[in-house]
Amino acid sequence: MGSYLNTGFSDFEFSLNSEIYIDKSEVISLLNRFVNTRQRYICISRPRRFGKSFTAEMLSAYYSKGVDSSFLFDNLKIAKSDSYRNHLNKYNTIFIDMQQFLSNADKDVSKMLSNLESEIKNELRALFPEQEIAEDRKLNQILSDIYSRETEAFGKSNGFVFIIDEWDCIMREKQTDAEGIKLYLDYLRALFKDRSYVSLAYMTGILPIKKYGTHSALNMFREFSMTEPGEYAPFVGFTEEDVKELCIQFNADFYSMKKWYDGYIFDNDLHLYNPNSVVESLLRKKFLSYWSQTETFESLSRYIDLNMSGLRDDIVSLIAGNEIAVNSATFHNDMTTFNNKDDVLTLLIHLGYLAINPESNLKGVDNDKVFAVHIPNDEIRKEFKNITKDNQNYPGIYALIDQSLDLLENIWSMNNEKVAQAFDLAHQDHTSILKYNDENSLSCVISLALYLGTVDTYTVHRELPAGKGFADMVYLPKVGIDKPALLVELKYDKTAETAIDQIKKKNYGRIFRDYTGDVLLVGINYDKDTKEHQCKIERMQKL
């Protein structure tokens, strides 16, 4: 076994021996369909600590020639696939951890590529002693020679499987080195594109690969990212079923696990959890934020501080628990080219700080590049809170949030005057955050004002289909919480009574027809002339 060529199964065996192991081997059957086909180039991008490297190690153990790893796979799900034996340990497999090569080359891209060529050539010489491998001959030429010779000698060749982990580390760590990035992309293009010796090329990283400026050197790859995960979605990350089983095994509270680490939702109601966070919480027996241990944590502050028009308002709205619309069409898939706030927010999706809600109905939007996004869970929300708490670009957000517990008590006691005063104070103190101009901006500040008091008490639903329309905000008590549900209707430059009347006329209360607890109807209006709020709270009559 080599360090890069046919690395064997030891790394994957460590994973199998771990106290927590989730079988994701079925992804192999998906990849086997594309071996030696036009579709043999696959790139899967996910945030940090989502299990990308584990998958790469598993693939190396499966495809690597010169070893027998069947004893590791025979009891896994892949063993039930018809393609299992056809490809097991049949390919000379080149495994490259690009991050390791970059670090060893002192982050010099040219030196990194030179080292990579030299190391792999040395291992090829040992494996193919009959093949002349000159030092001045490029790796792609040498691999072509080997493939041609084997085909001529044996009538066919299984070719090579390439597995590249952290493929995008150059784009992340050498962000301003345009020449180095171009050199790297051109190298990968020469290594892979239209090469008969490539039986399968699998790359994984954080960033998608389609665009770096106008350079599209790797357009032969099919991408599966956080915005378009495709059929690979369940296989990189823990599914909800995985987490439920682990919670039973470790006697952990699934509800708390979901609150802390859920939130990445894909088509067909597939929920994904960050594996690292789930594993750490189970082994440490604590629900905490483990996200700050990743390198992307340090970048969050830099990106949300960018002077993009409307970006700060969107970040505030997200912290308040709202969803916002993001158009990913102009994103260049790098960490430096930002033409608008949507580019920044799209990057935060790929970094895992924001998550798409595929079930959201974006009114008037017919564009598959526009997504409704939110902060996915308490773990990530905590990181936003830590970064914005003392940030001069986000003044006073958490002073406002700290007032929300008293505000919630006043809503429960149906004190209209004090609730209205609280919103007046919040608006006066935080006009630098958002300016009212419609019910949407009113909703954001109301959400912020209620945020801390409701985050542990209620599940919030916005624009919830109800009766003959959509209720602005519905707060449903979480399991075990003995508090009334809240149905909040907002009005801009009308009256609080108008808000309550709309709830009744459009029969929003029907959504509670099977609900046995108390429900409070909360109407809030902002008068643009007096710049004051009015509030009217009623207890809903049982249907």
Secondary structure, 3 states (H helix, E strand, C coil): CCCCECCCCHHHHHHHCCCCCCCCCCHHHHHHCCCCCCCCEEEEECCCCCCHHHHHHHHHHHHECCCCCHHHHCCCHHHHCCCHHHHCCCEEEEEEEHHHHHHHCCCCHHHHHHHHHHHHHHHHHHHCCCCCCCCCCCHHHHHHHHHHHHHHHHCCCCCEEEEEECCCHHHHHCCCCHHHHHHHHHHHHHHHCCCCCEEEEEEEECCCCCCECCECCCCCCEEECCCCCHHHHHHCCEEHHHHHHHHHHCCCCHHHHHHHHCCEEEHHHEEEECHHHHHHHHHHCCCCCCHHHCCHHHHHHHHHCCCCCCHHHHHHHHHCCCCEEEECCCCCCCCCCCCCHHHHHHHHHHHCCCEECCCCCCCCCCCCCEEEEECCCHHHHHHHHHHHCCCCCCCCHHHHHHCHHHHHHHHHCCCHHHHHHHHHHHHHHCCCCCCCCCHHHHHHHHHHHHHHHHHCCEEEEEEEEECCEEEEEEEEECCCCCCCEEEEEEEECCCHHHHHHHHHHCCHHHHHCCCCCCEEEEEEEEECCCCEEEEEEEECCCC
